[in-house]
Amino acid sequence: MKKYSANKHHTLSELNITPLLDLAFVLLVIFIITTAPAVNDLDISLPEASSGPKERPSKANYVTVDNAGKIFLNTVEMKEEQQCDSFFW
C-alpha cells in the first residue's frame, strides 16, 4: 500500500529557483553599493597662467549698406575704390 501518489513525488523533485535568483541579485547589489571604489591618488602638476602680455580681444567689424547704396564700415562711410585693410587690423 502506497502512502503517496506518483504526482506528488514529481512536484517535490522540482526546485523553484526564482527566489534564489532574487536573493543573489539583491546580495550582488548590496555588495556593489557597499564596496568602496578604487581611487588612484596621483600627483598632478597643473599648468599655471603666464604673466606675459595679454592678447587683446578681436574687435567685431560691422558692414552696413543703406537704401541709397552707401557702404559703411563701423559707421564710417566707405567708397567702392577705397581699400579698408587698415580697418581690419
C-alpha positions in Angstrom: 0.0 0.0 0.0 1.4 3.4 -1.1 1.1 6.4 1.0 2.0 9.0 -1.7 1.0 9.1 -5.3 3.5 9.4 -8.2 2.3 13.0 -9.0 3.1 14.3 -5.5 6.7 13.0 -5.7 7.1 14.6 -9.1 6.2 18.0 -7.8 8.6 17.7 -4.9 11.5 16.9 -7.1 11.3 20.3 -9.0 13.1 23.2 -7.4 11.8 26.8 -8.0 15.0 28.9 -8.4 13.3 32.3 -8.8 13.6 33.3 -5.1 17.2 32.1 -5.2 18.0 34.3 -8.1 16.3 37.3 -6.5 18.4 36.7 -3.4 21.6 36.5 -5.5 20.8 39.8 -7.3 20.0 41.6 -4.0 23.2 40.4 -2.5 25.1 41.5 -5.6 23.6 45.0 -5.5 24.4 45.3 -1.8 28.0 44.2 -2.4 28.4 46.7 -5.3 27.0 49.6 -3.2 29.0 48.9 -0.1 32.3 48.3 -1.8 34.4 51.4 -1.8 35.5 52.5 -5.3 39.2 52.2 -6.1 40.7 55.7 -6.1 44.1 56.4 -7.6 45.6 59.4 -6.0 48.0 60.9 -8.5 50.2 63.9 -8.0 49.4 66.2 -11.0 51.2 69.4 -11.7 48.7 71.6 -13.4 49.9 74.4 -15.8 49.8 77.9 -14.5 48.8 81.0 -16.4 51.7 83.1 -17.7 52.1 86.7 -16.7 53.2 87.7 -20.1 51.5 90.3 -22.4 47.8 89.5 -22.8 46.3 89.3 -26.3 43.6 91.9 -26.7 40.3 90.5 -27.9 39.4 90.9 -31.5 37.0 93.7 -32.4 33.9 93.0 -34.4 33.6 94.9 -37.7 30.1 95.8 -39.0 29.5 96.3 -42.7 26.2 98.2 -43.4 24.6 99.1 -46.7 21.8 101.7 -46.6 18.9 102.2 -49.0 20.9 104.6 -51.2 23.6 102.0 -51.7 26.2 103.7 -49.4 28.6 101.2 -47.7 29.6 101.8 -44.1 32.3 100.0 -42.1 31.8 100.5 -38.4 29.8 103.7 -39.0 32.5 105.1 -41.3 31.3 105.7 -44.9 33.5 103.8 -47.4 33.8 104.3 -51.1 34.0 101.4 -53.5 37.5 102.1 -54.7 38.8 102.7 -51.1 40.8 99.8 -49.5 39.8 99.1 -46.0 42.7 96.9 -44.9 43.7 99.3 -42.1 40.2 99.0 -40.5 40.6 95.2 -40.0 43.9 95.2 -38.2 
